[in-house]
Amino acid sequence: MKMENEEVDSNAVSVSDRFSVLTFEEVERLDRVLEDIIPIHGKYNFPVLHVKLKKLTNLVRLRLKQEGINVRSIRINGGAACYIVAANSHQSYNDLDVIFSVDLSNQQNLETIKNAVLDCLFTFLPEKATREQLNNCVLNDVYVKKLVKVNSRSGDLWSLISLNNNSGKNVELKFVDTMKRQFEFSVDSFQIEIDSLLTFSDYAAVPISAQFYPTVLAESVYGNYLTSLHHLKAKLIATRNPEEIRGGGLLKYCALLAKGYRPADDDHIRTLERYMCSRFFIDFPDGVQQQSKLEAYLENHFSGEDHTQYTYLMILHGVVGHSTVCLMGQERRQILQLIQSLAYEVYFQTQERLFVKQQQMQALNRQTINNNYHNALYNNSSAAFTSSGYCVPMPTSPAPSITSPTPSISSPAPSNSSVLSFPSSGSWPSSPSAMSTCSSPCSTPTSPLSPSPQQQSPQQQSQPSLPPPPSVLSYSNGYQTFYYYPVHGKQGAPASVQQQQQPVVHPCSSQCRVPQSA
């Protein structure tokens, strides 16, 4: 790739110091990045394309060769290259930038390259997709997010095709003939040549291993490779001649500050900030362009990071406020007000989403608590709660048998079940584990649904009170007894008993204490 190098300073290094050979771990990491499946989302109801970068790169290279366009080299650039050479806890990447070094001296090659890329997308369409009505114009409208062609008087000649990804992880294919400035800061100046790895994958019969892997070169177009790598690992900001960058690198500089980077030279960076601001307002002179650029940058680089967006805008507000020297007072106040309004909008949207999420979590917690409580009551098949506050085994026979005026109710329960006997007088058994001792003359408490003693027949009055039916559950806390009427497993009661769902106080609660259920 032809490149017009910047003027080198006194600290310039030799060409050999710009390159480094990747270790096996770095080559393996590069191979994983190329093998990752990246979804390319289409507009409307078009299907999602699942793309492997290695396959797409090979297809584009082969198609360009068939069209007579020679590809001199293929490189990985940007955040993906930084992740490969210095993968650690703070390194991540959004875009996948691939640089194809090609000859664009013929303007017709730009259109040929675009058609070649769109033709390669047909390979990734699902088998069931209808291909008869699809053409390059449709694919360009559906799957291409951004299409850029640059042919400037300064000598830049390149083209960019960005494929859409809804999560912000876009695949950007850049076809470069000449480019005067290929980096903004030292931390994003890494480029990795992947030609050898692609050739190895095409012809090698075995996967890469620690004993057998291709030689891959990495380059820092900023200058010294080790210096740039140190800046990347230590999260330091360094650059030179920012006035040569479109937009001055101002937005990228503030993004690095928001991510925890710090200037490598505090004194020198203040001078660079003034150059950054001046170039930014030269390239984007009016408020409409400035707002559009800011909103696009937030969407592309801070998608889903609301807190980081607010921090970024406040840092940008501070840098523009103290480093802008090329604007009149009114223009300076307008841009500061624009940045502040965007920051407030992001802040209020974040708070609104947090409030909605909190309300949803509270509703979910209440529903979970209610379901667990009522299901525990209704699904307790091992025991039934009686109105007197003690627990008896759930009978397995259809109904208990009554044999005498002072009957014993037994059930063919398992061997660990107990037998409940009703006494013939007002005294109760002394075992506190099964029943409660009561000295008052009252009889066994009855269910609210049971008829009163005046309404009962003489035969019913002569029989002892039976446990409530399975549809009526009661619970005693030791002092009071509460009744629960499940209806088909849900909380509630029939309309006929809705007026009787108030907690019923044990008639002996004022004279004795009823122990809690066993």
N, C-alpha and C positions, 0 to 999 in steps of 0.2 A: 504494500500500500504506500502510495506516495504521500509524503507529509512535508509541509513547509514548517520546519522547526522554528520555534521562537528564538529570540536572541538569548544566548546562554550567558549567565552571569559568571562572576568570579568563582563561584563554587561549583561550576559545571564539572561533570564527571565524564569519563570515557564511555564509549558505546557499550563495552562489555559489562559495565556496572549497571546498565539499564535492564539486563536480562538475568533470569535465574531459572534453573531446572527444577521442576516440581518433584517432590518426593512421592513415594508410592501412596502414602495416605492422601496427599493432595490429588494425585491422579485418580484414585479410587473415588474421592469426593466429586471430582469433575465428571466421572462416568455416571455416578448416581444422579447428578443434576441433569445430564443429557438423557438419561433413561426415565426420568420422572414423567408421568402422564399429566399433561396440563389441559384443562378444559377450555375450549374456545367457544364462547357463548354467542349464539346468533340472536338477531332481533326477531320480533314477532313469534311465530310458532316453529321456527326452523330448529332442527336438532342441534345438540351440542356435539362438537367435534373433540374427540379425545386424542391429543397430539403428543407424540414423543419428539422432543427437540432433536434428538439424533437422527431420527427417521426423516423429519421435515428438512433438516439441513442437507442430508444426503440427496433427497429428492430435488431440492432447489438447485444444488450444485450440478446434478446430472442433467436437469432440464436446461440450465443455462449453457452447459457444454453442447447440448444438442442444438441450441439456437445460435451457436458460434460465439458465445461470450465466455471468455476465459476468466476463471476465478483464481486469482493469485494466492489468496490465503483466506482462512475463516477464523475468526477470533470471538471469544466470549469477553464481554466488556461490562462495566458497571457493577451493580450490587452483587450479581452472581459471581463475578470474578473475585471481588473482595471476600465473599463467603468461602470461596475455594482456597485462597491463599492464606486466610487467617480466620478459620472457623472457630468461634468461641461463643460465649454466652451472649454477647451483645451484637453479634453479626447475624444479619438476616438480609433477605433481598425480596424485592417486589417484582421488578421487571426482569425479564430475561433478554438481554441485548446481545444480538449476534451481528458481527460486522463481516460483510463480504467485500473483499478488496477486488474491484472489477474496473474495467475500462469503460468510462462513460463519455468519452470524447464525441461519440455519435449520439445525438439526442434521441434517436430512435431506440437506443438501447434501454432508456428509462421505461418506455411503454412495453418493451419486450420483457423486461424484468418483472414488471407488475403482472403481466399476463402469465408468466411462468409461475409465480408464487400462487396466483389464484387457481391455476390448473392443478397444482400440487394439493390444494385443499380438497379437490374432488376425491382424492385417495382416502381421506379420513371420513367421508360421509358414511353413515350407517348403511348396511346392506338393504334395508327396507326403504330407504329414502328414494323418492322419485327424482331421477336425474334428467329426464327428458326436457323438462321446462327450466332447468338451471343453466345459467351461463355465467361468464365472468362478471358481467355487470351486476347480476343478482348477488353473487358471492361478495363482491366488493361492497355492496350496500349493507349486507347482512353481517359479515364477519370482520370487516376491516374497521377498526376504531379511528385510526388516524393515518393519513397519507400525505407525506411531505416531499417536496422536490426543491432543492436548493442549488442555484447556479449564480453565485454572487460575483461581483467584480473583484472582491478580495482574493478570489481563487478557490473558494469552496465549491465543490461539485459532488453532491451526494443525494441519495433518496432514502426515505424511511417508510416502511409499511408496518403498522402496529396492529396486531390481531387482538380482538376484544376478549377480556376476561372480567367477569362481574366482580370478582374478589380483588381486583387491582393487580393481579399477577399477569401482566400483559407480555406477550411475545413480540419483541420489536426486532425486525429484520432491517438492518441498515446496509445500504450498498454505497460504498465510498470509493471515489476516485481520488480526490484531494480534499483535505480538511486541515485548515490552519491550526485550529485549537481542538484537541481531542479530549480535554479534561477540564474540570473546573478547580478541583482541589487535589492534593496529593493522595487522599484516601480513596478517590474514585478514578485513579489513573492507571489501574491494572488492566492489562489485556493478555488473554491466554490463547495461544494458537492451538487449535484442536484438529488440524489436518492429520497429524500423525495418529491421534486417537481414532478418528473416523476411518482411516485406512486400516488400522489394526483391527477394528471391529468388522470390517468388510472381509478381511482375508484370514484372520487368525481363527483357528479351529477350537481354541480354548479361551476361557475368560481370563481377564487380567489377574495376576497374582503378584505376591511380593517378589517372586523369582523371575517373573516374566510379564513385563508391562512396557508400553511405549515411552519414548522420551518426549516430554511435553515442556515447551518453553513458555515462560511468563515474562512480560515486560511492563515496566513502569514508564509511561510516556511523560511523567513529571520530571524524571531524572534518575537519581540513585534508587535502585530497587530496595535496598535495605533501609534507607531513610524513609521511603514511603511506607514500607511494611511496619516500621516502628511507629509512625504516625497513626497507622490504622489500628494497631494493637493498643496503643496508649491513648487513643481517641483524641488526637491533636489535629488542629486545623492549620494548614499551610497552603499557600498558593503564590502565584506571581502573575503580574500583569492582568488583573481582573478586568480591566477596561477592554480587553480583547474578547471577553465572553459575552455572548448575547444575554442581555439582562444583567450583566455584571456579576452573575453568580450570587446576587443578593438573597434570593429565595432559598437557594441551596445552603448558603452560609447560615442563615437563621434556622434552617431545618437541622443542621448539624448541632447548633447550640441547643436546640430543643431536645435533642437526643443525648445530651450529656457531654458532647465534645467541648474542648476549650482551645483557645488560640495557642499555637506553639510559641509565638512571640507577641506579647501583649502590646508592646509599643508600636511594632510594625503593623499590627492588624488594624489599628485605629486609622492609619493612613489608607489602608486597603479598603476599609469600610466606606470612605468618602468616594473612592473610585467606583465601588460597587453601586452605590446609590446614584451617582451621576450617570453611569451607563444604563441603569434600569430606567430612569426617567427620560433618557434619550430614546430608548427603544419603545417605551410605552408612555407617550407624552400626555394622553388625556385620561380622564377618570374611567371611561367605559373600558378602555383597553386594560387599565390597571386592575379593575375589578374582575374582568374576565380572566386575566392571567392568574390572579390570586385564587379565585374559585376553582379554576382548572388544576392548579398546583395542589390545593387541598384535597381535591377528589382523587388525584392520581397517586399522591404520596402519603396521605393520612386517612385513607378510607377506613371507617370504623374505629378510628382512634380519636374520640371526641376530646378527651382530656389533653392529648398531645396537640390537637388542633388549637385549642385555646392557648396553651403555653407557647406554641409557635407564633401565633398572631400577636401576643403581648411582647414577645422578644422582637419581632419585626417592628412593632410600634416603637419600641425603645431605640432600635438601631436607626430607623428612619428619622426619629426625633432628634437625635444628637449628632448624626453624621451627614445629614442632607445640607448641602451648601449651594446647590445649583437652582433652587426653586425660590420663587417669590413667597412672601408671607402667606398670601391667600391660598396659593397652590399647596404649600406645605401643610396648612391647616386642613385642607380638603382631603389629602391623602391620609393624614393621621386620623381624621374622622371616619374615613372609609374603613381603615384597618380596625378601628375601635368598634364600629358598628358590626363588622363581621365577627369580631371576638364576642360581642354580646349576644349575637344571634346563635353562635355555637354554644355559648354557655347556657342560654335559656333552653335550647333544644336538648342539651345534655341533662339538665335538671328535670325537664318534662319526661324524658325517657326513664330517668331514675325513679320519678314519682309513680309512673304507670307500672314499672316493674315491681316497686314496693307494694302497690295495691294488689297486684296479681299474686305476689308471694303471700301476703296476708290472707287473701281469699283462699288460696290453696291450703294454707296452714289450718284455717278454720274448718274447711271441708274435710281435711285429713283427720283432724281431732274428732270431729263429729262422727265420721265413718268408723273410726277405730273404736270409739266409745260404744256406739249403738250396735256395731257388729259383735263386740265382745259380750254385750248383754244378750243379743238375740241368738248368737251361735254357740252359747255355752251349753253344749249337749251333755256335759258330764254331771250337771246338777241343776236343780230347780229351786228357786227361792220362794219360800212360803211367806205368808203374811205375818208370821210371828218373828221373823228375822233370823231363823236358823235354816240350815241347808239340809235337804234330803236327797238321796239318789234319784235320778230320773228313772221311772219305771220302764221296763222293756215290754211288759205285758200290756194289752189294750187298756185295762182298767184294774184298779185295786179291788180286792174282795173284802166285804164286810161280813163278819160272822157273828157278832154279838153287839149288844148296846154299848159295850166298852171294847170296841174292836181293836185289832192290830192290823195295821196296813203294811203289807210286805210286798215286795216285788222280786221277781227272779233276776236280780241284778248280779253282777259279777261277785266274786268271792270277797272283794275288798269293800263291798257296799254294806250299809248298816240297815237295821230294821227300826221303823218308827212306830211306837205304840202310844195311843192316846189314853190318858188317864180317865178314870171314871169320876173323879172328884175334882175340886178346884186346885188341889196341890199338884205340883209338877215334879218330875224327877230332878234330883239334885245335881246331875251331871251338867256342868256348864258347857261342855263341848258339844252337846247335842241340843239342849233346851235351856231356857232361862228360868230362874226361880222367882216366883211372884207371890207375895203375901196378900195381895189385894183380892177381893172377892170377884173381880171381873173374870170373864171367860176369855177364851182364845179370841184374839182380834179377827175380825172378819174382813173379807174383801169388800171394797166399795161397791162392787157389782152384786154382792150377795144380798138377798132380801133381809129386811130387818126381822128381829125375833117376833114382832107382832104379825108380820106377814107370812111367817113360816107355818106350815101345818104341824099338828102334834107329832106326827111321825118324824118330820124333819127336825123338830126341836129335840126329840129324844136322841138323835144321832149326833155324834161329835162333828165339829167343823172340819171339813176336808181341805187339803191344800188347794190353792187357786188353780184354775184350769191352765193348760199350757200357754194359752194366749195372753195370760196376765202374769207379769213378772213383778216382783217386789224386791226392794233393797232396804236394808236397815243399817244405819250408821251407829247403832247402839242406843240412840235416844228416840229416833223417829223412824217410821217405816214409810217408804215412798213406793208408789206403784207405777209401772211402765206398761203401756199397751202397744206392743208392736203390731204393725199392720203390713203384712207381706214383706217383712224384713226391713221396713222403713219406719222412721219416727212418725208418730201420729196415732190417732185413734179414730174409730168410727164416729160418725156424727152423733150417734145416740149416746155416746159416752164422753163426748168432748167436754161437757160441763162437769164431769166427774174426775178430771185428770189432775185436780189439785192434790198436792201431797197430803197423805192421810196420816195423822198423828196417832201413834200407838196409844190406846186408851189407858195403858198403865204407865205412860211416860212421866206422869206427875207423881207417881207413888213408888216406882221402882225403875231400875236400869236394866234394859234388855241388852244382853251381850251381843257383840257383832257376829255376823254369820260365820259359821265354821267354814 
